[in-house]
């Protein structure tokens, strides 16, 4: 295939350096395998200036408990990698979307993503046992030699300082709370909360997991998350960037959170209702309770 697009040429060169068995399967689409320990099959494609990577390990099944723990574990993955769920798929998969700015930048992002993919495969395997154990802890806030205020001034978004290495940005979505911006051990973390509950019904937890993981498959850069702290549960979206991202990557990340909030906030709030959650799960055939329909009747 003759490459005429510079972004595609850059993506191809980086994949050629990081992957094996690289093969074109369509316009700006490739199949390959990567190694960072185990060998992982990977699908790659270029779309609107982003290199999109997807890994679908064999044998990963889906259950309500596993999906809830996947959503809780999402924010622990590094390199911008996320657990996601296709609406037509019976299993979870891993994916990442990397902005293509130049070859050096993309090579660095690709190397970061490889670690996230391999950590993600380990998390997926742990979900198969449905043991109900604790999910991976969210990354901790980290000290950094990088001046976060200076870094954010290069962005086109208006950011306000809330504390040491703690900033916020007003998103381009009506009624959205400010996005939280902080440095963590995984890099620069951008996040926005959709809904919060003291104790969400079990069916709501399952429905929110299915919904947010499915949307994560369609959204660029943003990944759904769930956390529990201080007596409440929080659901939202997060973007994980390197510790010193380009201004364009910060811009893309905040735009992704704006789109995620605009698309999902109202639906997430509805799913906190037990009856609405049960209807949603029935429509998606995602409930793992074999007596659900008998109980509803």
Residue pairs with C-beta under 8 A, 6 or more apart in sequence:
1 24
1 27
3 9
3 12
5 28
5 46
7 46
7 49
7 100
8 28
8 46
10 100
10 102
10 103
10 106
11 28
11 44
11 46
11 51
11 100
11 106
12 22
12 30
13 103
14 51
14 103
14 106
14 107
14 110
15 22
15 30
15 32
15 44
15 51
15 110
16 22
17 107
18 34
18 107
18 110
18 111
18 114
19 32
19 33
19 34
19 42
19 44
20 32
20 33
20 34
20 35
21 31
21 32
21 33
22 30
22 31
22 32
23 30
23 31
23 32
24 30
25 31
26 45
28 45
28 46
28 47
29 43
29 44
29 45
29 46
30 43
30 44
30 45
31 41
31 42
31 43
31 44
32 41
32 42
32 44
33 39
33 40
33 41
33 42
34 40
34 42
34 114
34 117
36 114
36 115
36 117
36 118
37 118
38 118
38 121
40 55
40 57
40 117
40 118
40 121
41 55
41 56
42 53
42 54
42 55
42 117
43 53
43 54
43 55
43 56
44 51
44 52
44 53
44 54
45 51
45 52
46 52
46 100
49 99
49 100
50 97
50 98
50 99
50 100
50 220
51 97
51 98
51 100
51 106
51 110
52 95
52 96
52 97
52 98
52 220
53 95
53 96
53 97
53 98
53 113
53 117
54 93
54 94
54 95
55 93
55 94
55 95
55 117
55 120
55 121
56 91
56 93
56 94
57 93
57 94
57 121
57 124
57 125
59 128
60 91
60 92
60 93
60 124
60 125
60 127
60 128
61 90
61 91
61 128
62 85
62 90
62 91
62 92
62 286
63 130
63 288
64 206
64 209
64 286
64 287
64 288
64 289
65 130
65 132
65 288
66 92
66 127
66 128
66 130
67 85
67 92
67 206
67 209
67 210
67 213
67 286
68 205
68 206
68 209
68 226
69 127
69 135
70 83
70 92
70 123
70 124
70 127
70 209
70 213
71 83
71 208
71 209
71 212
71 213
71 224
71 225
71 226
71 235
72 135
72 136
72 225
72 226
72 227
72 228
73 83
73 123
73 127
73 135
73 136
74 82
74 83
74 216
74 223
74 224
74 225
74 226
74 238
75 138
75 139
75 189
75 191
75 223
75 225
75 227
75 238
75 240
76 119
76 123
76 135
76 136
76 137
76 138
76 139
76 186
77 83
77 116
77 119
77 120
77 123
77 136
77 186
77 223
77 240
78 112
78 115
78 116
78 119
78 139
78 186
78 187
78 240
79 96
79 109
79 112
79 113
79 114
79 115
79 116
79 117
79 186
79 240
80 96
80 97
80 98
80 109
80 112
80 113
80 116
80 221
80 239
80 240
80 241
81 94
81 95
81 96
81 113
81 116
81 117
81 119
81 120
81 240
82 94
82 95
82 96
82 120
82 216
82 223
82 224
83 92
83 93
83 94
83 120
83 123
83 124
83 213
83 216
83 223
84 92
84 93
84 94
84 95
84 213
84 214
84 216
84 217
84 223
85 91
85 92
85 93
85 210
85 213
85 214
85 216
85 217
86 93
86 214
86 217
87 214
87 217
87 284
92 124
92 127
92 213
93 217
94 116
94 117
94 120
94 121
94 124
95 217
96 113
96 116
96 117
97 220
97 221
98 106
98 109
98 110
98 113
99 109
99 246
99 248
99 249
99 252
100 106
101 246
101 248
101 249
105 246
108 242
109 242
112 187
112 242
123 136
126 133
138 225
138 227
139 184
139 185
139 186
139 189
140 184
140 185
141 165
141 182
141 183
141 184
142 183
142 184
142 185
143 165
143 183
144 165
144 183
144 243
146 183
146 243
146 244
148 165
148 167
148 181
148 183
148 188
149 159
149 161
149 167
151 188
151 244
151 245
151 250
152 159
152 167
152 169
152 181
152 250
153 159
154 247
154 250
155 169
155 247
155 250
155 251
155 254
156 247
156 251
157 169
157 170
157 250
157 251
157 254
158 169
158 170
159 167
159 168
159 169
159 181
160 167
160 168
160 169
160 178
161 167
162 168
165 182
165 183
166 180
166 181
166 182
167 180
167 181
167 182
168 178
168 179
168 180
168 181
169 178
169 179
169 181
169 190
169 254
170 178
170 179
171 177
171 178
171 179
171 192
171 254
171 257
171 258
171 261
172 255
172 258
173 258
173 259
173 261
173 262
173 265
174 262
175 265
176 192
176 258
176 261
176 262
176 265
177 192
177 193
178 192
179 190
179 191
179 192
179 254
179 257
180 189
180 190
180 191
180 192
181 188
181 189
181 190
182 188
182 189
183 189
183 243
186 240
187 240
187 241
187 242
187 243
187 245
188 240
188 241
188 242
188 243
188 245
188 250
189 238
189 239
189 240
189 241
190 238
190 239
190 241
190 250
190 253
190 254
190 257
191 225
191 236
191 237
191 238
191 239
191 257
192 236
192 237
192 257
192 260
192 261
193 234
193 235
193 236
194 235
194 236
194 237
194 261
194 264
194 265
194 268
194 269
195 208
195 234
195 235
195 236
195 265
195 268
195 269
195 272
196 232
196 233
196 234
196 235
197 204
197 232
197 233
197 272
198 231
198 232
198 233
199 233
200 208
200 233
200 272
201 272
201 274
201 277
203 274
203 277
203 278
203 281
203 287
204 271
204 272
204 273
204 274
204 277
205 226
205 233
206 277
206 281
206 286
206 287
206 288
207 271
207 276
207 277
207 278
207 280
207 281
207 286
208 226
208 235
208 268
208 271
208 272
208 277
209 226
210 280
210 281
210 284
210 286
211 224
211 264
211 267
211 268
211 271
211 280
212 224
212 225
212 226
212 235
212 237
212 264
212 268
213 224
215 224
215 260
215 263
215 264
216 222
216 223
216 224
216 237
219 237
219 256
219 259
219 260
219 263
220 252
220 256
221 239
221 252
221 253
221 256
222 237
222 238
222 239
222 253
222 256
222 257
222 259
222 260
223 237
223 238
223 239
223 240
224 235
224 236
224 237
224 238
225 235
225 236
225 237
225 238
226 233
226 234
226 235
227 233
227 234
228 234
235 268
237 256
237 257
237 260
237 261
237 264
239 253
239 254
239 256
239 257
241 249
241 250
241 253
242 249
245 253
270 276
271 277
271 280
278 287
278 292
278 296
281 287
281 292
282 292
282 293
282 296
289 295
